[in-house]
């Protein structure tokens, strides 16, 4: 239970938010002052990120029990934030007492479970996994509402929201949920018995991306194997040094900038029970720079080489999980039961491997984003994309060229095989869907 004194301090000193669109030429400046508590930095970064704002600079200080942050933010087009609805949302979300259950900020980007059943999956990454998972859910009469799935270092994690196919309501029957978890665990486990697989049903409010970080961290996807094939020079550069004068550990990160990078690193530091006392973030160039002065919750800095290496590996994993390889495809179509299964099957039949997928549905529309590459990670053949678009519809499936393009080789990664060819020799009996009577 939270200390009553801390609650009193926050009531007497509510958070103060100042938004300034004048002092900086190319960004909106957001200043946040409040009483300090563990996790407050993540809450602020999460709110700004969920509003689709880009954090280009940040200065963070939380010494002496007081939290003082300055963020330079832009909209998704790199312009100052002028939309009054967004500005009001920032003020209301960050300016109220975080202990209040009605604070709007707690519900930005958070999915209530009373609209669907939330299933959390972790397991071994392998070819055809998304096709297998969606086939199992279709077989069990589950309609897929949303999917967010990441892969990293031969491991896969997913948060899937489903409803009952017949009623469109959440699935609450314990026996049916037990059956769903059993069959999905069979799929996730595959032929790898050395690493575990998990399928759980979560209740309450869920922030999908936060949960994915927590799930994959708990699954130890940061542990490197002998066959790790990411070239060292391509991995994010992370160092952990001592600051003996102030008894801090200093973490520095240099890597290619991308959206939500700050959220990913702060989320990991928070989940590892580190407290950020000071930080400096600069993401105004293609290479992002982050510097954190941290201690553990018990007040101690990083005090062993093993802990130092683990922190480096966990931060690298947090950055790499969201890296999207391949060609970006966007599908916008009328939603229907089995759509995801049909689309991924079409990809599979044309030897496309999906390296990451985001699936959302709203008001009868399905908006899906897939990152695809050719079999075994080879560049996507343009004729293959043209054929798939002719089958699905030229206006329904659109190509968004990312850095990989159609012809350039994607970055080598141990996670590139997630959704490639589904092994045709595997039958429904393999997953326990059909009992063998022979």
SEMI-694263 format. One record per residue: x, y, z of N, C-alpha, C in turn. Coordinates in steps of 0.05 Angstrom, whole numbers, plus 5000, padded with zeros to 4 digits. Atoms other than C-alpha are relative to their C-alpha. Example, Ala and Ser with C-alpha at 12.3 -4.5 7.8 and 13.67 -1.06 7.14 Angstrom:
SEMI-694263
501849765000524649105156501850245000/498449764999527349795143498550225014/
This chain:
SEMI-694263
501749765000500050005000501850255000/498349755002502750694982499950155026/499849844976505151125039498150234999/501949784998499851615062501350274998/498649755002505052155068500550084971/499649945028506652104994497550104987/502649915011499252174977499450295009/500449734990498852795021501750204986/498249825014504853104988499050064972/501049965027501753004919497550175000/502449834999495153304941500750295006/499249724994498753914969501650124978/498449905023503253964908499249864975/500950145024499253744847501950064977/498349965024503053664781499350264986/500449755015504054304741501149954972/499250045028504354284665499950274986/499849765016506654864622500749934971/499550055028506254834546500850264986/498849765012510455334507500549954971/499650025029509955424432501650234989/498649765009514256054429503049985003/497149984994521155934459501749834982/498450175018523355384410499050034972/500849955028523455474335498749764987/500950245015522054754315498549795017/501450194983518454424373498350135021/501649914977513154504427501349905025/498650064975516254524496497949945022/501850084979512554144551501649975026/498650014974514854264623498149875021/501650144980512353794678501550015027/498950004973513653914753498049865018/501850144981510853454807501649875021/498650164980512453074869500949744987/498850235013516852484851499049745012/500550284991515151744855501049814979/498950195019517851124822498049954978/501750065023515051034752498850254988/501449765011512751754741501250084974/498849935026517751864685498849834978/501250175020514951264648497150094994/502749925005507851514658499950244981/500049765017509552194627500849934971/499150085027513351894568497949834986/502150175012507851384557497750174989/502249835009502551924553500750154975/499249855023506452354504500249814975/499750195022508051734461497449914990/502650105009500951484460498350214986/501349795015498752164434501350044973/498649995025503252024374501850244997/498149785001508052574392502949894999/497250085002515452534375501650175019/498449864980520152714432502850034988/497449945014526253054400502250075020/498149944979529653294464498649965027/501150024974528653174538502250055021/498349954977531853414603498549925025/501450134978530053024665501650035026/498749984974531553154738498049925022/501850084978528452814799501449965026/498750014974533252924856498450155021/501249854978530753154924497049965002/502850054997523852844918498250164982/501649845019521553314862500749924972/499750095028520553124789499750244982/500149775019522253664737501049914973/499350105026522253484664499350214979/500549835023522653874599500149834975/500150165025520553544533499650184977/500649875026521153824463498649794983/501650205015515753484422499050134974/501249925025513053514351497749804994/501950195009507253194316501349804981/498850215016508252594270501350104974/498849885024510053064212502450185007/497749844992515553404252499550295005/500849724996511654044264499250055029/500949934974509854414327497149905004/502750104994503554154362498250245003/501949785000498054654346497149925006/502750104996491954224354499250045029/500849934973488254494415498949765015/501050244987485053814429502349845012/497650144990491953504435501250155023/498849844979494554074477498449985026/501750034976488554034524500349725012/499650274990489553284529502649975016/497550004985496753384550499750135027/500449864974494753884604498449835019/501850164983489153444631501349745009/498950264994493052794627502450025019/497649974984499453044659499650185024/500249794979496753594704498449915024/501550094977492053194749501649835018/498650184980493952794810500149724989/499850275011496652124784498749795018/501350204983493551784845497049984996/502950005005486551964821499449794979/500750225018483251374787498650114975/501449895023479651844739501850164982/498149855016485952154711499949904971/500250085028485252154635502549874991/497550125009492551994627500349715004/499850284995491651314655498549834979/501550155019487051124598500850064971/499049965027490851394538501649764992/498550235010493250794498499449755016/500650234983490150314549497349884991/502450145010485049794527498549875023/501650134979479349614574499249714992/500550285006478048864579497149934998/502950065001470448924583499049994971/500950005028470248984507501049754985/498850235014474348364490501449835021/498250174983478547794519502850044990/497249945006485947954522501749755005/498350234998490647374509502950084996/497249945001498147434522501649754994/498650235009502846964486503050055000/497150005005510346824490500849724993/499050275008514046254457502250024980/497850025019519146034406499250114973/500549895027519446434342500849794979/499450195021519146004279498350074976/501649945024516446024207497149935004/502850065001508946074201498550045026/501349994974507346244274497450164999/502549855000502246784260497849854985/502050155014498646344210498949785018/500950224983498445774260498250115023/501649884978495846224317497350094990/502549905011490546554273498249774991/501650245007488345864247498749875024/501150124975487445604318497750175010/502149824990483446214338497549984983/502250035018479046144276498549745006/501250264994477945404292498450015026/501349994974475845584363497850225000/502249815003470746094337500650265015/499249744988474646704362500450204978/499649785019474347354324502350175010/497749844992481047724325499350304996/500649715001479948464342502650164997/497549865002487048704353502349815005/497650164995494048404350502450195000/497449885000500748684369502049785006/498250214997506448204359502950084994/497249945004513948284367501649745001/498250224998519647804357502850105004/497249924995526747824381501649765010/498150204990532547344389498749725003/501450265002528446724369497649975018/502450014983522846904417497850184989/502349845010515947174401498250075024/501949924980511047564444497750144986/502349885013503947774427497850065021/502549944985497848104458497850004979/502250035020491547894421497450055014/502749954990484548154434498049864983/502050165015478947684414497250045012/502850024990471347644420498849744989/501550245009466447074411499050054972/500849965028465046974337497050044997/502949985003457546894347498850255013/501349794985456047434398501550274998/498449765000461747934390500750105027/499549924973462547944465502549865010/497650134988468547774509499449715007/500250284993469747034523500749975029/499650024971468946894597499749715011/500450274990467346154601502749875007/497450104992473045834641500949754984/499250245015472845164604500950074972/499249925027473145504536502750155001/497549864997478745964559502349805005/498050214995482545354585500849864974/499550145026481845014517501650184981/498549815017484245644480502950015009/497349994990490345694525501649754994/498750265005491944954517501049984971/499350045029491844954441502150214991/498049805007495645614435502749945012/497450084988501045354482501349784982/498950215018501744744436501350134975/498949875023502845214377502650145007/497749844992507745664414502449825007/497850174991511745084441501349874975/498950135024512644754372501749765007/498250224995518444274371502250075020/498049914981522544684420499149945029/500850074973521844344488502050115021/498149904981527944684518499350285011/501049744990524545374524497049995004/502850024993517845494554498250164980/502049865015511445754522497850085020/502149914981505846144556497750124985/502449885010498746324539498250065024/501549924977495046714592497850204992/502249815004488547114596500350225021/499649784981489347804627497350155004/502449864993483948214661500750295008/499549734993483148954676501050164976/499049825022486449514635502849914992/497550095011492249344590501250214981/498649845019497349784557501749804984/499050225016499349324500503150014998/497149995004506449564486501549975026/498750034974508149614560500049705008/500250294994505748894569502049844984/498250155017509848654510502950025011/497449984988516148934541500349835025/499950164976514548614607500149704995/500150295007512847944576502649904989/497650095013519047904533502450025019/497949984980523548134590499849765019/500350234982520547594635500849744985/499450245017521647094577503049994994/497149995003529047294577500950004971/499249985028529347474504502750154996/497549855002535547894520502449825002/497750194998539847274531501049924972/498850055026544547174473501049714998/499150275005545746484444502550004983/497650035016551846224407499550064971/500649965028548146294341498850284994/500949735004546347024350501450124976/498849925025547347314281499850304994/500049715004546348064291502950095002/497349905001552848394272500350215022/499649824977555848764331499750294993/500149725008556449414293497250104995/502749935005549049404278498350015025/501550014975546949304350500250285013/499949754986545149924392502550015019/497749974983551250194428499250105028/500849944973549950174503502449975019/497950024981554950314558498950065028/500749944972554350314634502650065015/497649914987559650704672499350095029/500349914973560750924744500450305002/499649724994559851634769500550015031/499450044972563351554836499650255016/500349754985562852294855497250025012/502849974992555152254859498849735006/501050274995554551494869497749924982/501850085021550651414804501349794982/499050135024551350934747499050164976/500749845023551351284680499649814976/500750165024547850944621499950184976/500249855025549051204551499149814978/501150165022545450964489500350174975/499849885027547051124416499049804980/501150185021542950824360498450174981/501749865019538751014300497450085013/502449914988532951434321497549884986/502650095011525751194311497950085020/502249934981518851334341500049805023/500450164975517751084413502649895011/497450104989525150964426500250075030/499849924972524951364491498249835018/501950164985518850984515501249725005/499050274997522250314502502349985020/497850014982528550484541499150065029/501049934973524950824600498449775012/501650234991520150234604501849785011/498250224992525849744610501550085026/498749924975529550154663498149985024/502050014978523150204704499449715008/500650284994521549454698502349865013/497750124987528649294720500550135027/499949884973527349714783502350195003/498149784998532150274767498550275002/501149744997530750994785501850204984/498649805016532651554736500050265015/499849754985535252154774500550244982/499549805020537752554715500249874973/499750115027537452454640500150234980/499849825023539052804575499549844975/500850145025535852584509500150194977/499949845025537452854440499449814976/500750165023533952564379499350194977/500549825022534253154331501549934975/498650105023538952784284499249714996/500650295004538352084253501049825022/499050174978542551814310499050125027/501049914974539251864379502149965021/498250024977543251984442498450035026/501349994975540651824511502049955023/498150024977544351914578498350005025/501550034975541451674644501949985024/498650034975544051754715498149855019/501950184987540951174753501249885026/499450184978540950784818497749795001/502150194995537150164837498150115021/502049914981530850234879501150015029/498950014973534950054941502150225004/498249784997539350664928502949944991/497350085008545450284902500350034970/499550005029548650394834500549714991/499250265011550449814788502749925013/497750064984555549434830501449744993/498550245008557848824791500149994969/499750025029560148654721497749844988/502350165010554548134714497550184997/502349825001549248664730500350204977/499449815021552649144682499349884972/500550135025552448644625497049944995/502950055003545248454639498450254993/501449755006543049184638500550084971/499449945028546649294571498349824981/501550185017543348674541497050065000/502949954998536448854566499250264985/500649755015536749564537500349954970/499750065028539349304471497549844990/502450155008533548804469497650184998/502349825000528449344485500050174975/499849845024530949754426499549834975/500250175024531349174377497249884996/502650135002524448884392498250134980/501949855016520849434355501150074972/498849945026525649484296498549844978/501650135020521649324233501649954975/498450075023525148954177498149954976/501550075024522748884105498350224989/501849825014517449214063497450045015/502449944985511649554097497549994982/502550035014504749344073497750095018/502349924984498349674097497449904986/502550115010491649334089497750135014/502449874990485149704098497649884986/502250145013478849294087497749985020/502350064983471949144114500649765018/499350224982472848724176498149774998/501650244999470348014178501549785015/498850224986471647384217501849844982/498150155016477747014192501750164981/498549845019480747604154503049965004/497150034995487547554188501049734991/499150275008487946804176500249994970/499950015029486346904102502350164989/497849835010491347464092502749875005/497450124994497147114127500449744984/499850245017495546474088500950084972/499249915027496146864023503050085000/497249934998502847144045501749745000/498550264997505146434064500249864973/500050145025503046143997501850134979/498249865019507246673962502850035012/497350014988513346534006500950265012/499249754986513147194043500149945030/499650024972515647234114499350275013/500949764986512247744161501750035025/498249974978517248024210498750145024/501649874978512248444251497350074989/502749945009504848574249498550165022/501849854983499949074279497249984987/502750045011492548904270498150155018/502149864985486949364291497450004985/502749985012479449384278498450225015/501649784988474749964289497750064981/502449925014467650094267499749854973/500450175023467449524218502350004980/497749995017474249684187502449865013/497550134991480649274193502350164988/497749855009487149664189502449835010/497850174993493149194187502650104988/497349935010500549344180501849765003/498250235001505448804160502750094989/497349975011512948824150500949734989/499550255013514848294100502750004986/497650055017521048004067499649734986/500250255014522247424021500849775017/499250244986523646714041502950025009/497350004989529746644085501250275002/499149734997530147394092500950144975/499249875025531547544019498150234993/501749775008528848183987497449914987/502650075011521648183966500050044970/500249985029520348053892497650174993/502149815007516248603861497749864987/502250155013512248113819498349865020/501650134980510147743881498150195014/501749804988507548383913497750074981/502049935020503848553848497849794999/502050225000500547863848498250015024/501650004976498347913920498150235000/501749775001495548603909497749964980/502150055019491748363848497849815012/501950184987488547813891498450155021/501349874978486948243951498550254991/501149755009485648893914502050225001/498049805001490149453892499550235020/500649784981486549973935499849905029/500250114973485949503995502849965012/497350054990493249304002501950204986/498249805011498249873993502949955010/497250044994505849863992501150265011/498649774988509550344038503049935001/497150075002516950324019501550105025/498349924979521350334080502949994991/497149995007528950344083500949754985/499250245013529249624059499249994971/500949995027525249763996499249724989/500750255012523549213947502549844992/497750145012530549043924502449995019/497750004983535449203980499849785021/500050214980537548664029499450105028/500649914973534548724099502249955019/498050054980538748764161499749725010/500050284990540748074183499149995029/501150024973536947864245499149725006/500850274992535447244285497049985002/502950004997528047444285498550014973/501249945025526747484211498249774989/501450235011523446804203497249975012/502450044985517146924245497749884985/502550075014511646854194500549884972/499650105026514846524134498649744996/501650235009512545874101499149825023/501150194981507945464145500649724991/499350275008510444754145497549854992/502450135010505444394101499649725012/500250274989506943734135498650005027/501249994974504043984200497050014997/502950025002496843804210498750115025/501449914977491544024259500449815024/499450194978493043394299502450085016/497549914986499843694315499450185023/500649804980496544244355497849915019/502150094982491343814389497350084992/502749925010485644074347498349764993/501450255008483743384322501349765013/498950234987484542754362500449774980/499450235018487742164327498749755012/501350244991483741524332501249754988/498750235012488641084296501349835021/
